[in-house]
Amino acid sequence: TICVQFTSAAMECLFETHVLDALEEVLEPRAIIQRYDLHRDRQLEHAPIRAPTLARGQYTAPTVVAEGAFSFEADLLSEGWCSGRFFED
């Protein structure tokens, strides 16, 4: 399962389908969840604020995230949370 978030309305409008297609083709995830957590940024760009959505595939919550001996569960479609785990970490 992959969770993505476009941080620019232009990127979302112009390339959303291309990015999702590429992720699906290269990584073959069971599901792609699309989140819209940056409300302030979306408001500045006059982009709609939406609940998390299932963009592709099938998703069954929860997702188990493992970091060494530590693990936690998260429902990627729920609102109001942040794992604190980012790609650049």
Phi, psi and omega in degrees: 000135178242140176243122182237158176211122175276126183263006178224132179298323179296316179300316180297313183294317187274326191234004183308307182298318180296317180294314179297319177300316181295316178300317181295318182290316186279316186262342179049053180286157174293327182208153170236118178261134177248124182248157182226058189276343184273068186302317182297316178297317180295322178295319178299327181266005182057036177265147181293144174266123185233161172285157175304144181229156172274107183280323181210152173079202181233136183233133174237118180282155000268166172265134178263124179251124182246134176229095182063235181275351182262140175215154176215162180249144178215140172267107186292347177266358179279158180258156170082027177222163174217130180287336186079004180256123183233156183305321184283355179290000000 
